[in-house]
Amino acid sequence: MTSVNTRIESSPWSIFLIFLRLGLTSFGGPVAHLGYFHHEFVTRRAWLSERSYVDLVALCQFLPGPASSQVGIAIGLSRGRYAGAIAAWAGFTLPSAIALLLFAQGLSMYGDGLGAGALHGLKVVAVAVVAQAVWSMARTLCPDAPRITIMAIAACVCLLIPSAWAQVGTLAVAALAGLIMFKPPTDNVHDPLPIAISRRTGMISLSLFVLLLGGLPILAQIMPNQTIAVIDAFFRAGSLVFGGGHVVLPLLQAEVVPAGWISNETFLSGYGAAQAVPGPLFTFASFVGASLSGAVHGWMGGMICLIAIFAPSFLLVVGVLPFWDQVRRNTRSRAALTGINAAVVGLLLAALYQPVWTGAIHEPSDFALGLAAFIALVYWKLPPWLVVLACAVAGWILSRAA
């Protein structure tokens, strides 16, 4: 009977349904998602041992991209191989992606009916959400003077040189600084991950990742086409985001707003709405894709951008898993990651000012609403969806009273 149950739970459809329930109920951001996964797959189903799960989380936090989604992809891979990985991703991702696609469509058709005040409330709540992310990440990733210094320098560089490539260069310099400045301890206590991928498959996956990361910008230059340019922008964003979904904000904003594909107001409104849905924050890409102007837009645009931003996660998880035991023992790679993580907080701090603060805080009432939302999230621990809804209603009321 146990073997029959194991086979049933290993089918892609069963994996999809398990992750679909998580995708419909997992509010609270990546840290909360990892807690839900631990309860479901370590405590309840015993798919992974405690140490294997901790090691898997460490791997996905080491990689760029959305850590909770990558953990889900790896768990699906361990149960149902590649079909299981796709099923796990689809179940966890589609609920919030579809909700944001619907919001984008409604905003384009009925934006006036929703009201400028409610939309402004969504932009204000984005200030509180990003401020909360900066606050919590700085306490964890920047606990000393060297890392605070890296954070501050990264923020200044990104504010003075507002481009995606400046952000990439900042992360590269921070990695070099981490190699020079930090000496992480070695931790050799772990359980092997129950995922069998050959080194050859891993090398093919990593080679494809590097080929796309380097080749898509060249292809976009050779063949001026919005679809290729959008795929390039979202693939690059998914490849270079360290530290969680909130960090995708500055990378995407630098790609899509200056190019005129989407207005800053719509971008921030969608980012605020993204806080109200369960699942990974990277599904914000579906809202942006659906809201783009030009050849790529609507449902097709949303799905193209969603697949493009998550594609690096699949390639990196499959590519690094066969070599993880060696990488995890390498103190140099961990030292570089320490510097990168500190710079990531700086990137998010810069985004908190521009575009989030400058795009939303114009009046004393905006500051008061943003402060109330921040306190509700950080100190009262209210669910993000409730804070988002309250800010939208408050923004509508304030616009009527003005």
C-alpha positions in Angstrom: 0.0 0.0 0.0 2.9 2.4 0.8 4.5 1.8 -2.6 1.2 2.4 -4.3 0.7 5.7 -2.4 4.3 6.7 -3.3 3.6 6.1 -7.0 0.4 8.1 -6.8 2.1 11.0 -5.0 4.9 10.9 -7.6 2.6 11.4 -10.6 2.7 14.9 -12.2 -1.0 15.4 -11.7 -0.8 14.6 -7.9 2.3 16.9 -7.6 0.4 19.6 -9.4 -2.6 19.3 -7.1 -0.4 19.4 -3.9 1.4 22.5 -5.1 -1.9 24.1 -6.4 -3.2 24.0 -2.8 -0.1 25.7 -1.6 -0.3 28.2 -4.5 -3.8 29.2 -3.4 -3.1 29.5 0.3 0.6 30.5 0.7 0.5 34.2 1.6 3.3 36.0 3.3 6.3 36.1 1.0 9.2 33.7 0.4 10.1 33.1 4.1 6.5 32.1 4.8 6.5 29.9 1.7 9.5 28.0 2.9 7.7 27.4 6.2 4.6 26.0 4.3 6.9 23.7 2.3 8.6 22.5 5.4 5.3 21.6 7.0 4.0 19.9 3.9 7.1 18.0 2.6 9.2 17.4 5.7 6.7 17.1 8.6 3.5 15.9 6.9 4.6 13.8 3.9 8.3 13.0 4.8 9.4 13.5 1.3 12.7 15.1 2.6 14.6 14.8 5.8 15.2 17.8 7.9 18.8 18.2 6.9 18.0 17.6 3.2 15.4 20.3 3.3 17.8 22.8 5.0 20.4 21.9 2.4 18.0 22.4 -0.4 16.9 25.8 0.9 20.6 26.8 1.2 21.2 25.8 -2.4 18.2 27.9 -3.7 19.2 30.9 -1.6 22.7 30.6 -3.1 21.3 30.8 -6.6 19.8 33.9 -8.2 16.1 33.8 -8.6 13.0 33.2 -6.4 14.2 30.8 -3.7 10.8 29.5 -2.7 9.9 28.7 -6.3 13.2 27.0 -6.8 12.7 24.9 -3.7 9.3 23.8 -5.1 10.9 23.0 -8.5 13.5 20.9 -6.8 11.0 19.0 -4.7 8.9 18.3 -7.8 12.0 17.1 -9.5 12.8 14.8 -6.7 9.3 13.2 -6.8 8.4 13.2 -10.5 11.6 14.1 -12.4 11.2 16.9 -15.0 7.4 16.5 -15.4 7.2 16.7 -11.6 9.3 19.9 -11.6 7.0 21.5 -14.2 3.9 20.4 -12.3 5.2 21.8 -9.0 6.0 25.1 -10.6 2.7 25.4 -12.4 0.6 24.5 -9.3 2.4 27.0 -7.1 2.7 29.8 -9.7 -0.5 29.8 -11.8 -3.0 31.0 -9.1 -1.3 34.3 -8.5 -0.2 34.7 -12.1 -3.8 34.3 -13.4 -5.0 36.7 -10.7 -2.5 39.4 -11.7 -3.3 38.8 -15.4 -6.9 39.4 -14.7 -6.1 42.5 -12.7 -4.0 43.9 -15.6 -6.8 43.3 -18.0 -9.3 44.9 -15.7 -7.0 47.9 -15.1 -6.7 48.4 -18.9 -10.4 48.2 -19.5 -11.9 49.6 -16.3 -9.1 51.7 -14.8 -11.3 54.8 -14.6 -14.0 52.9 -12.8 -11.5 51.7 -10.2 -10.6 55.3 -9.4 -7.3 57.2 -9.4 -7.4 57.3 -5.6 -7.6 53.5 -5.2 -4.7 53.1 -7.7 -2.7 55.7 -5.8 -3.4 53.7 -2.6 -1.8 50.6 -4.3 1.3 52.7 -5.1 1.5 53.9 -1.5 1.3 50.3 -0.1 4.2 49.4 -2.4 6.3 51.9 -0.4 5.4 50.1 2.8 6.1 46.6 1.4 9.5 47.6 -0.1 10.4 49.4 3.2 9.5 46.2 5.1 11.7 44.1 2.8 14.7 46.5 3.2 14.2 46.5 6.9 14.1 42.8 7.3 16.8 42.0 4.8 19.2 44.7 6.2 18.9 43.2 9.7 19.8 39.7 8.4 22.2 40.4 5.5 23.9 43.6 6.7 24.7 43.1 10.4 28.1 44.7 10.5 30.0 47.8 9.2 31.6 46.2 6.1 28.3 44.9 4.8 26.4 48.1 5.7 29.1 50.0 3.7 28.6 47.7 0.7 24.9 48.3 0.9 25.3 52.0 1.0 27.7 52.1 -1.9 25.4 49.9 -4.0 22.4 52.1 -3.3 24.3 55.3 -4.3 25.7 53.7 -7.5 22.2 52.5 -8.5 20.7 55.9 -7.8 23.4 57.8 -9.7 23.5 55.4 -12.7 19.9 54.1 -13.1 20.3 51.2 -15.5 20.1 47.5 -15.4 23.7 47.0 -16.4 24.8 49.3 -13.6 23.0 47.0 -11.2 24.7 44.0 -12.7 28.1 45.6 -12.4 27.4 46.6 -8.8 26.6 42.9 -8.0 29.8 41.8 -9.7 32.0 44.3 -7.7 30.2 43.3 -4.5 31.1 39.7 -5.2 34.7 40.6 -5.5 34.6 42.7 -2.3 33.0 39.7 -0.6 35.9 37.5 -1.7 38.4 39.9 -0.2 36.6 40.9 3.0 34.7 37.8 4.3 35.7 34.4 5.6 32.6 32.2 6.1 32.9 29.1 8.3 32.7 25.7 6.6 29.7 23.5 7.4 30.1 19.9 6.4 27.0 18.5 8.2 24.3 17.6 5.6 22.2 14.8 4.1 22.5 14.1 0.4 19.7 15.6 -1.7 17.4 12.8 -3.1 17.6 14.1 -6.6 19.5 12.1 -9.2 20.8 14.3 -12.1 23.9 13.5 -14.0 26.8 15.9 -14.2 26.5 15.9 -18.0 22.8 17.0 -17.8 23.9 19.7 -15.3 26.6 21.0 -17.6 24.1 21.1 -20.5 21.6 23.0 -18.4 24.3 25.5 -17.2 25.6 25.9 -20.7 22.1 26.7 -22.0 21.7 29.2 -19.2 24.9 31.0 -20.1 24.1 30.9 -23.8 20.7 32.5 -23.3 21.9 35.1 -20.8 24.7 36.2 -23.2 23.0 35.5 -26.5 19.6 37.1 -26.0 20.9 40.7 -25.7 22.9 40.1 -28.9 19.9 38.6 -30.7 17.8 41.6 -29.6 20.4 44.0 -31.1 20.6 42.0 -34.4 16.9 41.5 -34.7 15.0 44.6 -33.4 11.8 43.0 -32.2 9.8 43.8 -29.1 9.1 40.1 -28.3 12.8 39.2 -28.3 13.6 42.4 -26.4 11.0 41.5 -23.7 12.2 37.9 -23.4 15.7 39.2 -23.0 14.7 41.7 -20.3 12.7 39.2 -18.3 15.2 36.3 -18.6 18.0 38.7 -17.5 15.9 39.8 -14.5 15.2 36.2 -13.5 18.9 35.4 -13.8 20.3 38.3 -11.7 17.9 38.7 -8.8 19.5 37.7 -5.5 17.7 38.0 -2.2 14.1 37.4 -3.0 11.2 38.6 -5.2 11.2 42.2 -4.1 14.6 42.7 -5.7 13.1 42.1 -9.1 11.4 45.5 -8.8 14.5 47.7 -9.7 15.7 45.3 -12.4 12.3 45.2 -14.2 11.6 48.9 -13.7 14.9 49.8 -15.3 14.0 47.6 -18.3 10.4 48.3 -19.0 9.6 51.9 -17.8 12.4 53.8 -19.6 11.7 51.8 -22.8 8.2 53.2 -22.7 6.6 49.7 -22.6 4.6 50.5 -19.4 4.0 53.7 -17.3 5.6 54.0 -13.9 2.2 54.5 -12.4 0.8 51.3 -13.8 4.0 49.4 -12.8 3.7 50.6 -9.2 0.0 49.9 -9.0 0.6 46.3 -10.2 3.4 45.9 -7.7 1.1 47.0 -4.9 -1.6 44.6 -6.1 0.9 41.7 -6.3 1.2 41.9 -2.5 -2.4 40.8 -2.1 -2.1 37.5 -3.9 -0.6 34.2 -2.6 2.4 32.5 -4.2 5.7 33.8 -5.6 6.2 37.6 -6.1 7.9 36.8 -9.4 4.3 36.3 -10.9 4.3 40.2 -11.0 5.9 39.5 -14.4 2.6 38.3 -15.7 1.0 41.7 -14.7 3.8 43.6 -16.4 3.6 41.4 -19.5 -0.1 41.8 -19.8 0.2 45.6 -19.4 2.9 46.2 -21.9 2.2 48.4 -24.9 3.1 47.2 -28.4 3.1 43.8 -30.0 3.6 42.0 -26.6 0.6 42.5 -24.3 -2.5 40.9 -22.9 -2.7 37.2 -22.0 0.0 36.2 -24.4 2.3 38.9 -23.2 1.7 37.9 -19.6 2.6 34.2 -20.3 5.7 35.1 -22.3 7.0 37.3 -19.5 6.1 34.7 -16.8 7.9 31.9 -18.6 10.9 34.1 -19.4 11.5 35.2 -15.8 11.2 31.7 -14.4 13.2 29.9 -17.1 16.6 30.7 -15.4 15.3 29.1 -12.2 14.7 25.7 -14.0 18.1 25.8 -15.7 20.0 26.8 -12.6 18.4 24.3 -10.3 19.0 21.4 -12.8 22.5 22.8 -13.6 23.8 23.3 -10.0 22.3 20.3 -8.2 24.9 17.7 -9.5 27.7 20.0 -8.2 26.1 21.4 -5.1 28.1 19.2 -2.6 31.3 20.7 -4.0 30.0 24.3 -4.1 28.6 24.2 -0.6 32.1 23.4 0.8 33.7 26.2 -1.2 34.2 29.1 1.3 35.2 31.5 -1.6 31.8 31.1 -3.3 30.0 31.7 0.0 32.2 34.8 0.7 31.3 36.2 -2.7 27.6 35.5 -2.0 27.9 37.4 1.3 29.0 40.5 -0.6 26.3 40.1 -3.2 23.6 39.8 -0.6 24.7 43.1 1.0 24.7 44.8 -2.4 21.2 43.4 -3.0 19.9 45.3 0.0 21.4 48.4 -1.4 19.7 47.8 -4.8 16.4 47.5 -2.9 17.1 50.6 -0.8 17.7 52.6 -4.0 14.4 51.2 -5.5 12.6 52.3 -2.3 13.5 55.9 -3.1 13.3 55.7 -6.9 10.8 54.7 -8.3 8.7 53.6 -5.3 8.9 56.6 -3.0 9.1 59.3 -5.7 6.2 57.7 -7.6 3.8 57.5 -4.6 4.6 59.9 -1.8 3.5 63.4 -2.9 1.4 64.7 0.0 1.6 64.5 3.8 -1.5 62.2 3.6 0.5 59.8 1.4 3.3 59.7 4.0 0.8 59.0 6.7 -0.9 56.2 4.8 2.5 54.6 3.9 3.7 54.9 7.5 0.4 53.2 8.8 0.8 50.4 6.2 4.5 49.9 7.3 3.6 49.6 11.0 0.7 47.3 10.1 3.0 45.0 8.2 6.1 45.1 10.5 4.7 45.4 14.0 1.1 44.4 13.8 1.9 41.5 11.5 -1.3 41.9 9.5 -1.6 39.8 6.3 -0.3 41.7 3.3 -3.6 41.2 1.3 -5.5 43.0 4.1 -3.1 45.9 4.2 -3.2 46.2 0.4 -7.0 46.3 0.4 -7.1 48.8 3.3 -4.7 51.1 1.4 -6.7 51.0 -1.8 -9.9 51.9 0.1 -8.0 54.6 2.1 -6.6 56.1 -1.1 -10.1 56.2 -2.6 -11.5 57.9 0.5 -8.7 60.5 0.6 -9.2 61.3 -3.1 -12.9 61.9 -2.4 -12.1 64.1 0.6 -9.5 66.2 -1.3 
